[in-house]
Amino acid sequence: MPELINLTIDGRAVKVPPQTLVIDAAKTVGIEIPAFCYYEGLSLAAACRMCLVEVEKMPKMMTACTLPVSEGMVVRTDTEQVKQSRKYMLEFLLTNHPLDCPVCDKGGECELQDMVFRYGAGESRYTDEKVHTPEKQFSPVVFFDAPRCILCFRCVRVCTEGLGVGALGVVNRGVVSEIAPNVGDHLECDECGACIDICPVGALTSGIYRYQTRPWEMTHTGTICTHCGDGCKTTLGTRNDRIIRGNNRDRSGINGEFLCIKGRYGFDFYDHPERLQSPLLRVDGKLQEVSWGKALEAVAQKFTQTLADGGSFGVIGSNHTTNEENFYLQKFARQVLKTNHIDHHRTGDVVTLLDALSGKTSKLATVGDLYERKAILVLGSDLALEHPMLSYQVRANYRHHQARIYVVTPQAVREDKYAAATVRGRDYESLRDKLKAEPELVILFDDTYKGDDLRKLVDFAESLAIPVKFICLLDYANSRGAVDMGLTPELLPGYEPSGQAGMHVGEMAGAPLNALWVVGANPLKGGLERKAGFLVVQDMFLTETALQADVVLPAASAYEKSGTVTNTSGEVQRLTRAINTMGAKPDLEIMGFIAREMGAAAALGPWAPETVFAEIRRTVRGYDLSMPVLATGGAAQTVPVNGRIAVDPGVELRPDLVHSDHNGLFTSGTLGRYSKVLNSVVENRLSR
């Protein structure tokens, strides 16, 4: 580790590593140096001049955002001259800035507003008429008000450097300079909204949030995005049981501030007009609304009668439901319904990966590893479109640490722009010599690497004789948790052998079972007809499967319940209920009520999320995690199985059942179909 630099800031002794900027060094001792253009992780601009400070032995004030520390440096950040310079800069910035704080959406969160209050720039010597241009709409998500813009270039830099898109730039010069989109008068980009959140003023505003409420009128709840498997934390601003906006400005999750369009704006499915809010029971061939009591009674009676008659059951679970719900469901199926016909849609071959890594430790990478490790190998996936947060981490690693990126994909991908080597196809062997020369490596692979192909990949990694970690890319919010919790016929929770054979999703959908219970899945999409004698569906919408059901129970979304989920890298995080939707119930609660109606509640135990997770920690290998980490909003990685995953004779692991949906930025299974925002952006239509 390099020797620390000693300096003094406002009379306080400071020790920081070489090349640290003065603005960052000041933060280590609790001193704030204001700045509009500076933003951690982005290139330096020195455009706003708000961070000017006095430095001993320097003839003029210096910008703290571009000045590296040096040994013995003496910095003063709060002198009268510094205060006056900041006041003058604010006066200059307000020359053309409209004084419309009462109607500006940034009111209460505006950095310019805060600085004006702090430094008292209440009057201006500039009396000329303000330059004004009409507000523009760049997309359904992004609005731009040029007179409010202070040309800090944060939005341009985060789009170009952070996202790798380059959708924004600056046109014209001088007083008429302004931010402009990349295609004529509109944006064609990722529509992630990062430019809006990073804007220090109200120049860029959200088409979803604008004119809805004020920040102090909302309740802010940190939870996990319900769309893809990356596990981004999203902070939902809610008011009167309505979600108004999503962001993660406090950088409290594994994603920092990053969110894609789904995490920031794709929450609107929850109040879609077609959302189910009352149970449905098939009467005289038609689904009719009934009370919860009547619907639960009908399910319990049919399940009980089927058990008494020795009938057959099938249970299809979900990769969107929580760990607690998945654990309780498989326990219900095996202990109460006496069936091992239980499965879910598998989107990555986690089982083969863990089995191939048996006896090895520290082989599963975290999201943080993608930012810190020296080399990354991407296999198969179009990472920027299918796993945008992981792509963001890789791109940041390249920018900040000069990581070497290797890409082996069937088509061109965004990572090609900064890759050390690219290969079209699947021939990662051709990179052997380059990879062997790296000090360490993280390999990300998609669903096309499974079974024997995946075992060959693990053997290849071992032959490199360098430290290698893996991430098996998965589609949905709890695809990894569904496997860990035993939603498969072959394996119990914690990858213990189940001891008996069972049907898979496709087999159950086409089998004449006496009863089929579908929780948060849609196995009959694509025109399939039900074969089961009795079909129960728990879902948010009338999917193709729900339309054929005998009983439909309206389920809560991830934003309406508490519990835990496990992301694609095996990191467990907490869901926290943000809102309540009338008529819908969490899947765990629905299962508990059915168990109570059947008289089986005592055998399964309480259905409170905290109680079920306590049982998971006691009984599921790898889930005895640190509760303080989870309780404070952190992520804890599950410990992989350190040994072969055994199955009984005649039972196969069936990697051929693994199939990714390869969702893009604007698609996400059923939820994506019901999101007005995702379906409104032009990029969604162009990608079809």
C-alpha positions in Angstrom: 0.0 0.0 0.0 1.5 3.4 -0.9 2.6 5.8 1.8 -0.1 8.2 2.9 0.0 11.9 2.1 -0.2 14.4 5.1 -1.9 17.7 4.7 -4.0 20.2 6.6 -7.6 21.3 5.7 -9.1 24.0 7.8 -6.7 23.3 10.6 -7.4 19.6 10.7 -4.7 17.0 10.0 -5.6 14.7 7.1 -4.0 11.5 5.8 -5.0 10.2 2.4 -3.5 8.1 -0.4 -1.6 9.8 -3.2 -3.6 11.2 -6.1 -6.6 11.8 -3.8 -8.4 15.0 -4.8 -8.7 17.8 -2.3 -12.5 17.6 -2.5 -12.4 14.0 -1.5 -9.7 14.4 1.1 -11.9 17.0 2.8 -14.8 14.5 3.1 -12.7 12.2 5.2 -12.7 14.7 8.0 -16.3 15.8 7.5 -15.7 19.0 5.6 -18.0 19.6 2.6 -16.6 21.5 -0.3 -19.6 22.4 -2.6 -19.6 21.5 -6.3 -22.1 21.1 -9.0 -20.0 19.6 -11.8 -17.9 17.2 -9.7 -19.3 13.7 -9.3 -17.5 10.7 -7.9 -16.5 8.2 -10.5 -17.0 10.5 -13.5 -14.3 12.5 -15.4 -13.3 15.9 -14.1 -14.8 19.0 -15.6 -14.1 22.0 -13.4 -17.0 23.7 -15.0 -18.9 25.3 -12.1 -16.0 26.8 -10.1 -18.0 26.4 -6.9 -15.3 24.3 -5.2 -12.6 27.0 -5.2 -10.4 26.9 -2.1 -7.3 28.7 -0.9 -4.1 26.8 -0.9 -1.0 28.1 0.9 1.8 29.2 -1.4 -0.5 29.2 -4.5 -1.1 32.6 -6.0 -4.8 32.1 -6.7 -7.7 30.0 -5.6 -7.8 26.5 -6.9 -10.6 24.1 -7.9 -10.7 21.4 -5.2 -12.3 18.9 -7.7 -9.2 18.8 -9.9 -6.4 19.4 -7.4 -4.5 16.3 -6.1 -3.2 16.4 -2.6 0.5 16.9 -1.9 2.7 16.5 1.1 2.4 19.4 3.6 -0.4 21.1 1.6 -2.4 23.6 3.7 -6.0 24.2 2.4 -8.6 26.6 3.6 -12.2 26.0 2.5 -14.1 28.6 4.6 -12.4 31.9 4.4 -14.1 35.2 3.5 -12.6 35.2 0.1 -13.8 31.6 -0.6 -17.3 32.5 0.6 -17.4 35.6 -1.6 -16.2 33.6 -4.7 -19.0 31.1 -4.2 -21.6 33.8 -3.8 -20.4 35.4 -7.0 -20.6 32.1 -8.9 -24.1 31.5 -7.7 -25.1 35.0 -8.8 -23.6 34.2 -12.2 -25.4 30.9 -12.4 -28.7 32.6 -11.6 -28.3 35.1 -14.5 -30.7 33.2 -16.8 -31.9 30.6 -14.3 -35.7 31.0 -13.8 -36.7 31.6 -10.2 -39.5 29.1 -10.3 -38.7 27.0 -7.2 -42.4 26.8 -6.2 -43.3 24.9 -9.3 -40.0 23.2 -10.1 -39.9 19.4 -9.5 -36.5 19.7 -8.0 -37.7 21.9 -5.2 -36.5 20.5 -1.8 -33.8 18.4 -3.5 -32.1 21.1 -5.6 -28.4 21.5 -5.0 -28.5 25.0 -6.5 -31.3 26.0 -4.1 -29.4 24.7 -1.2 -26.2 26.6 -2.1 -28.2 29.9 -2.6 -29.7 29.5 0.9 -26.2 28.7 2.3 -24.3 31.5 0.7 -27.0 34.1 0.5 -27.0 35.0 -3.2 -30.4 36.6 -2.9 -29.9 39.5 -5.3 -28.3 39.8 -8.7 -26.6 42.7 -10.4 -27.6 41.2 -13.8 -30.7 43.1 -14.8 -31.0 42.1 -18.5 -33.9 40.0 -19.5 -33.4 36.3 -18.9 -32.8 34.1 -22.0 -35.7 31.7 -22.2 -36.5 28.7 -24.4 -39.5 26.4 -24.3 -39.3 23.1 -22.4 -38.6 20.0 -24.5 -39.7 16.4 -24.2 -36.8 14.1 -25.1 -38.8 10.9 -24.5 -41.8 9.7 -22.4 -39.3 9.5 -19.5 -37.1 12.6 -19.9 -38.1 16.3 -20.1 -35.6 19.1 -20.5 -36.0 22.7 -19.4 -32.9 24.5 -20.9 -33.1 27.8 -18.8 -32.7 25.8 -15.6 -29.6 24.0 -16.9 -26.3 25.2 -15.3 -24.1 23.2 -17.8 -22.4 21.1 -15.3 -22.2 18.2 -17.9 -23.1 15.6 -15.3 -25.8 14.1 -17.5 -23.5 14.0 -20.5 -20.8 12.2 -18.6 -22.9 9.7 -16.8 -24.6 8.7 -20.1 -21.3 8.4 -22.0 -19.0 7.1 -19.3 -21.3 5.4 -16.9 -23.8 3.8 -19.3 -21.6 3.7 -22.4 -24.5 5.1 -24.5 -23.6 8.7 -25.4 -27.2 9.8 -25.8 -26.6 13.4 -24.7 -24.2 16.1 -25.8 -23.8 19.9 -25.8 -24.7 22.1 -28.8 -24.1 25.8 -29.5 -21.7 28.0 -27.6 -21.8 30.7 -24.9 -25.1 31.8 -23.5 -27.1 29.7 -25.9 -25.3 26.4 -25.1 -27.6 23.6 -24.1 -27.9 19.9 -23.6 -29.2 18.0 -26.7 -30.2 14.4 -27.5 -28.4 12.1 -29.9 -31.1 11.7 -32.5 -32.8 14.8 -33.8 -35.1 16.1 -31.1 -35.5 12.9 -29.1 -33.5 10.3 -27.2 -32.8 6.8 -28.4 -31.0 5.3 -25.4 -31.4 3.0 -22.4 -34.1 5.3 -21.0 -32.6 4.6 -17.5 -33.2 8.1 -16.1 -29.7 8.4 -14.6 -29.4 11.8 -16.3 -32.4 13.0 -14.3 -31.2 11.7 -11.0 -27.7 13.1 -11.4 -28.9 16.5 -12.5 -28.2 19.0 -9.6 -31.1 21.3 -10.7 -34.5 20.9 -12.3 -33.2 20.9 -15.9 -33.9 17.2 -16.5 -37.1 16.0 -15.0 -39.0 12.7 -15.0 -42.1 12.2 -17.1 -43.4 9.8 -14.5 -42.7 11.8 -11.3 -43.1 15.5 -12.4 -45.9 17.5 -10.8 -47.0 14.5 -8.7 -45.8 15.4 -5.2 -42.9 16.9 -3.1 -40.1 14.7 -1.7 -41.1 15.6 1.9 -44.6 14.4 1.3 -43.5 10.8 0.4 -42.5 7.8 2.5 -39.2 6.3 1.2 -38.8 2.5 1.4 -35.7 0.7 0.3 -36.5 -2.7 -1.4 -35.2 -4.9 -4.2 -36.2 -4.5 -7.8 -38.6 -7.2 -8.9 -37.6 -7.5 -12.5 -34.2 -9.1 -13.4 -31.8 -11.2 -11.3 -29.1 -8.6 -10.7 -30.6 -7.6 -7.3 -30.6 -3.8 -7.5 -31.9 -1.9 -4.6 -34.6 0.6 -5.5 -35.9 3.2 -3.0 -39.6 3.7 -3.7 -41.2 7.0 -2.9 -44.8 6.4 -1.9 -47.8 8.5 -1.0 -51.3 7.3 -0.1 -50.4 3.7 -1.0 -49.2 4.7 -4.4 -45.7 4.4 -5.8 -44.7 7.8 -7.1 -41.1 7.2 -8.1 -38.0 4.9 -7.7 -34.4 5.7 -7.3 -31.4 4.8 -5.1 -29.8 8.2 -4.4 -28.4 7.1 -1.1 -26.3 4.4 -2.8 -27.4 1.9 -0.2 -27.5 -1.2 -2.3 -25.0 -3.4 -4.2 -25.9 -1.3 -7.3 -24.9 2.1 -5.8 -27.0 4.7 -7.6 -27.4 2.7 -10.8 -30.9 1.6 -11.9 -32.1 0.7 -15.4 -35.5 1.7 -16.7 -37.1 -1.3 -15.0 -35.8 -0.5 -11.6 -36.4 3.2 -11.8 -39.7 3.4 -13.7 -41.0 -0.1 -14.3 -43.0 -0.3 -11.1 -46.2 0.9 -12.7 -47.6 -2.6 -13.3 -48.8 -2.7 -9.7 -51.8 -0.4 -10.5 -52.6 -1.6 -14.1 -56.3 -1.6 -14.7 -56.2 -5.4 -15.3 -54.6 -6.1 -11.9 -56.6 -8.7 -10.0 -58.0 -7.5 -6.7 -60.6 -10.1 -5.9 -60.5 -14.0 -5.9 -62.2 -15.7 -8.9 -64.1 -19.0 -8.8 -65.3 -20.9 -11.8 -69.1 -21.1 -11.6 -71.1 -22.6 -14.5 -68.0 -22.4 -16.7 -67.2 -18.8 -16.0 -64.8 -17.1 -13.6 -66.8 -15.0 -11.1 -65.6 -12.7 -8.2 -66.1 -14.3 -4.8 -64.9 -13.6 -1.3 -61.5 -14.8 0.0 -63.3 -17.1 2.4 -65.2 -18.8 -0.3 -62.2 -19.1 -2.6 -59.9 -20.5 0.1 -62.6 -23.0 1.2 -63.1 -24.2 -2.4 -59.3 -24.8 -2.7 -58.9 -26.5 0.7 -61.9 -28.8 0.1 -60.7 -29.9 -3.3 -57.1 -30.5 -2.1 -58.4 -32.4 1.0 -60.7 -34.6 -1.2 -57.9 -35.3 -3.7 -55.6 -36.4 -0.8 -58.4 -38.7 0.6 -58.9 -40.2 -2.9 -55.2 -40.8 -3.4 -55.1 -38.4 -6.3 -52.1 -36.8 -7.9 -50.9 -33.3 -7.3 -48.5 -31.0 -9.2 -47.0 -27.7 -7.9 -45.4 -25.1 -10.1 -43.6 -22.3 -8.3 -42.0 -19.0 -9.4 -38.7 -17.3 -9.8 -40.4 -14.0 -8.6 -41.6 -15.2 -5.2 -39.5 -14.8 -2.1 -37.2 -17.3 -0.5 -39.7 -17.7 2.3 -42.6 -18.3 -0.1 -40.6 -20.8 -2.1 -39.5 -22.7 1.0 -43.0 -22.8 2.4 -44.4 -23.9 -0.9 -42.1 -26.9 -1.4 -42.7 -27.9 2.3 -46.4 -27.7 1.7 -46.1 -29.8 -1.5 -44.0 -32.5 0.1 -45.3 -32.7 3.6 -49.0 -31.9 3.2 -49.9 -32.8 -0.5 -47.5 -35.8 -0.4 -46.1 -35.0 -3.9 -42.7 -34.5 -5.4 -44.1 -33.0 -8.6 -42.7 -29.6 -7.9 -40.7 -27.4 -10.2 -40.2 -23.9 -11.6 -38.8 -22.3 -14.8 -35.0 -22.6 -14.5 -33.0 -19.9 -16.2 -29.4 -20.9 -15.5 -27.6 -24.2 -14.6 -26.7 -23.3 -11.0 -26.8 -27.0 -9.9 -24.2 -28.1 -12.4 -21.9 -25.2 -11.5 -22.0 -26.0 -7.8 -21.5 -29.7 -8.4 -18.5 -29.0 -10.7 -17.0 -26.7 -8.1 -17.3 -29.3 -5.3 -14.4 -29.3 -2.9 -13.4 -25.8 -3.9 -13.9 -22.6 -2.0 -14.2 -18.9 -2.9 -15.3 -19.7 -6.4 -18.6 -17.7 -6.6 -18.2 -14.0 -7.5 -20.2 -11.2 -6.0 -21.4 -8.1 -7.7 -18.6 -6.2 -6.0 -16.0 -8.6 -7.6 -17.0 -7.3 -11.1 -15.8 -3.8 -10.0 -12.6 -5.0 -8.3 -11.1 -7.9 -10.2 -8.4 -7.5 -12.8 -10.0 -9.4 -15.6 -13.6 -10.3 -16.7 -14.7 -13.0 -19.3 -18.3 -12.6 -20.6 -19.7 -15.7 -22.3 -22.9 -15.8 -24.4 -24.8 -12.9 -22.8 -25.5 -9.5 -24.2 -24.7 -8.2 -20.8 -25.7 -4.5 -21.2 -29.2 -5.5 -22.3 -29.8 -8.6 -20.2 -28.0 -7.7 -17.0 -27.5 -3.9 -17.1 -26.2 -3.5 -13.6 -23.6 -6.2 -14.0 -22.5 -4.5 -17.2 -22.4 -1.1 -15.4 -20.0 -2.7 -12.8 -17.8 -4.1 -15.5 -17.7 -0.8 -17.4 -16.8 1.1 -14.2 -14.0 -1.4 -13.4 -12.6 -0.8 -16.9 -12.7 3.0 -16.4 -11.4 3.2 -12.9 -9.1 0.2 -12.6 -8.2 -0.5 -16.3 -9.6 -4.1 -15.9 -9.1 -6.2 -19.0 -12.4 -7.4 -20.5 -12.8 -10.5 -22.8 -16.0 -11.1 -24.7 -17.1 -14.4 -26.3 -20.6 -13.9 -27.7 -22.6 -14.9 -30.8 -23.2 -11.2 -31.8 -21.7 -7.8 -31.2 -22.3 -6.4 -27.7 -21.6 -3.1 -26.0 -18.7 -4.6 -24.1 -16.8 -4.9 -27.5 -16.0 -1.2 -27.3 -13.5 -1.6 -24.5 -12.7 -5.3 -24.7 -9.1 -6.5 -24.7 -10.2 -9.3 -27.1 -13.5 -10.4 -28.7 -14.6 -13.7 -30.2 -17.8 -14.3 -32.1 -19.2 -17.7 -31.3 -18.2 -20.0 -28.4 -14.5 -20.5 -28.8 -13.2 -19.3 -25.5 -10.3 -21.7 -25.8 -8.7 -19.3 -28.3 -8.2 -16.9 -25.4 -6.3 -19.4 -23.3 -2.9 -17.7 -23.5 -4.3 -14.2 -22.9 -6.3 -15.4 -19.9 -3.4 -17.4 -18.4 -1.4 -14.1 -18.3 -4.1 -12.4 -16.1 -3.6 -12.3 -12.3 -7.3 -13.3 -11.7 -10.5 -13.7 -13.6 -14.3 -13.6 -13.2 -16.3 -15.6 -15.7 -20.0 -14.7 -16.4 -21.9 -17.2 -18.5 -25.5 -17.6 -19.7 -27.9 -20.5 -20.2 -26.1 -21.7 -23.3 -23.4 -23.1 -20.9 -25.0 -26.0 -19.0 -24.5 -29.7 -18.3 -21.3 -31.1 -19.9 -20.5 -27.8 -21.6 -20.4 -26.1 -18.2 -18.2 -28.8 -16.7 -15.8 -28.3 -19.6 -15.8 -24.5 -18.8 -14.9 -25.2 -15.2 -12.1 -27.5 -16.2 -10.8 -24.9 -18.6 -10.8 -22.3 -15.8 -8.9 -24.7 -13.5 -6.3 -25.3 -16.3 -5.5 -21.5 -16.3 -3.8 -21.9 -12.9 -5.0 -18.5 -11.8 -7.8 -17.6 -9.3 -11.1 -17.8 -11.1 -14.6 -17.0 -9.9 -17.9 -17.6 -11.6 -21.4 -16.0 -12.0 -24.2 -18.1 -13.5 -26.4 -15.5 -15.1 -30.1 -15.9 -14.2 -33.2 -14.1 -15.4 -35.5 -13.1 -12.6 -35.5 -11.5 -9.2 -35.3 -14.8 -7.3 -34.3 -17.4 -9.9 -31.3 -18.4 -7.7 -33.4 -18.5 -4.5 -36.0 -20.8 -6.2 -33.2 -23.4 -6.8 -31.7 -22.9 -3.3 -35.1 -23.4 -1.7 -35.8 -26.7 -3.4 -38.4 -25.8 -6.0 -37.2 -28.8 -8.1 -38.2 -32.5 -8.0 -34.6 -33.7 -7.7 -33.4 -31.6 -4.8 -34.6 -30.4 -1.4 -33.6 -27.0 0.0 -29.9 -26.7 0.3 -29.3 -29.2 -2.6 -30.1 -32.3 -0.6 -31.4 -35.2 -2.6 -35.2 -35.5 -2.6 -35.2 -39.3 -2.6 -37.8 -39.6 -5.3 -38.6 -38.7 -8.9 -41.0 -36.0 -9.9 -42.4 -34.2 -12.9 -41.0 -31.0 -14.3 -42.9 -27.9 -15.4 -43.6 -29.0 -19.0 -44.6 -32.5 -17.9 -47.0 -31.2 -15.2 -48.6 -28.8 -17.7 -49.4 -31.6 -20.1 -50.2 -34.3 -17.5 -53.8 -35.3 -16.4 -53.1 -34.6 -12.8 -56.0 -34.5 -10.4 -54.9 -31.1 -9.1 -52.3 -28.5 -10.3 -51.3 -25.5 -8.1 -49.5 -22.7 -10.0 -47.9 -19.9 -7.9 -46.7 -16.9 -9.9 -46.0 -18.8 -13.1 -47.6 -19.1 -16.6 -46.9 -22.6 -17.9 -49.9 -22.6 -20.3 -48.8 -19.6 -22.3 -48.5 -20.1 -26.1 -51.9 -21.8 -26.6 -51.5 -24.8 -24.4 -54.6 -26.3 -22.9 -54.9 -27.5 -19.3 -55.0 -31.2 -18.6 -55.4 -31.1 -14.8 -58.7 -31.9 -13.3 -58.5 -28.9 -10.9 -56.3 -25.9 -11.5 -55.5 -23.2 -8.9 -53.5 -20.1 -9.8 -52.0 -17.4 -7.6 -51.1 -14.4 -9.8 -51.4 -10.6 -10.2 -53.1 -10.8 -13.6 -55.3 -13.1 -15.7 -52.5 -14.8 -17.5 -53.1 -17.5 -20.1 -52.9 -20.0 -17.3 -55.1 -18.1 -14.9 -57.8 -17.8 -17.6 -58.1 -21.6 -17.6 -58.1 -22.0 -13.8 -60.9 -23.1 -11.5 -59.8 -20.7 -8.7 -57.6 -17.6 -9.2 -56.2 -16.0 -6.1 -54.9 -12.4 -6.4 -51.3 -12.2 -5.3 -49.2 -9.3 -4.0 -46.2 -8.0 -6.0 -42.7 -7.8 -4.6 -43.3 -4.2 -3.7 -46.3 -5.2 -1.5 -44.6 -7.8 0.8 -41.6 -8.5 2.9 -39.1 -11.3 2.8 -35.8 -12.1 1.2 -34.6 -12.8 -2.4 -31.3 -14.1 -3.7 -29.7 -12.5 -6.8 -27.8 -14.1 -9.6 -24.5 -14.0 -7.7 -26.0 -15.6 -4.6 -26.3 -12.5 -2.5 -29.4 -12.4 -0.2 -31.2 -9.1 0.4 -34.4 -8.1 2.1 -37.6 -7.1 0.4 -39.6 -4.4 2.4 -43.2 -3.8 1.9 -43.7 -0.3 0.4 -47.5 -0.2 -0.3 -50.7 -2.2 0.1 -53.0 -3.1 -2.9 -56.6 -3.7 -1.9 -57.7 -7.3 -2.3 -54.2 -8.8 -3.0 -52.3 -10.9 -0.5 -48.7 -12.1 -0.3 -48.3 -15.6 -1.7 -46.9 -16.8 1.7 -50.1 -15.6 3.4 -52.3 -17.3 0.8 -50.4 -20.6 1.3 -50.8 -20.2 5.1 -54.6 -19.6 4.8 -55.0 -22.7 2.6 -53.0 -24.8 5.1 -55.2 -23.5 7.9 -58.3 -24.4 6.0 -56.9 -27.9 5.4 -56.0 -28.3 9.1 -52.3 -28.5 8.2 -51.1 -25.2 9.6 -49.6 -26.8 12.7 -47.4 -29.1 10.6 -46.1 -26.3 8.4 -45.6 -23.7 11.2 -46.4 -20.0 11.2 -46.4 -18.3 7.8 -44.8 -15.0 8.9 -41.7 -14.1 6.8 -39.5 -13.7 9.8 -40.4 -17.1 11.2 -40.0 -18.9 7.9 -36.6 -17.3 7.3 -35.5 -18.3 10.8 -36.3 -21.9 9.8 -34.4 -21.4 6.5 -31.3 -20.2 8.4 -31.5 -23.3 10.7 -32.1 -25.9 8.0 -30.8 -24.8 4.6 -27.1 -25.0 3.9 -25.6 -21.7 3.1 -28.3 -19.6 4.5 -27.1 -19.1 8.1 -26.3 -15.5 7.2 -25.5 -12.5 9.3 -28.8 -11.0 10.3 -27.4 -7.5 11.1 -26.1 -7.2 7.5 -29.6 -8.1 6.1 -31.5 -6.1 8.7 -29.6 -2.9 7.8 -30.2 -3.3 4.1 -27.0 -5.0 3.1 -26.3 -8.1 1.0 -24.9 -11.4 2.3 -23.7 -14.1 -0.1 -24.8 -17.7 0.5 -22.0 -20.2 1.0 -21.9 -22.7 -1.8 -22.3 -26.4 -1.3 -18.8 -27.7 -0.7 -19.2 -31.2 -2.1 -20.9 -33.2 -4.9 -24.6 -32.7 -5.3 -26.0 -36.2 -5.0 -29.2 -37.4 -6.5 -30.8 -40.8 -6.2 -30.5 -43.6 -8.8 -32.9 -43.0 -11.7 -33.2 -39.3 -10.9 -31.5 -36.9 -13.4 -30.5 -33.3 -12.8 -31.8 -32.4 -16.3 -29.7 -29.4 -17.4 -31.7 -29.5 -20.7 -34.6 -27.9 -18.8 -32.6 -24.7 -18.3 -33.8 -21.9 -20.6 -33.3 -18.2 -20.3 -35.9 -15.8 -21.7 -33.1 -13.4 -22.6 -35.1 -10.4 -21.6 -33.8 -7.0 -22.8 -33.9 -3.6 -21.1 -37.6 -3.1 -21.8 -39.0 -6.6 -21.3 -39.5 -8.6 -18.2 -42.0 -11.5 -18.6 -45.5 -10.9 -17.4 -44.6 -7.8 -15.4 -43.1 -6.1 -18.5 -46.3 -6.7 -20.5 -48.2 -4.7 -17.9 -45.8 -1.8 -17.5 -47.1 1.3 -19.3 -43.6 3.0 -19.1 -41.7 0.0 -20.6 -44.2 -0.2 -23.4 -44.2 3.5 -24.1 -40.5 4.1 -25.0 -39.5 4.0 -28.7 -36.6 1.7 -27.9 -39.0 -1.1 -26.9 -40.7 -0.9 -30.3 -37.4 -0.8 -32.1 -36.1 -3.9 -30.3 -39.0 -6.1 -31.2 
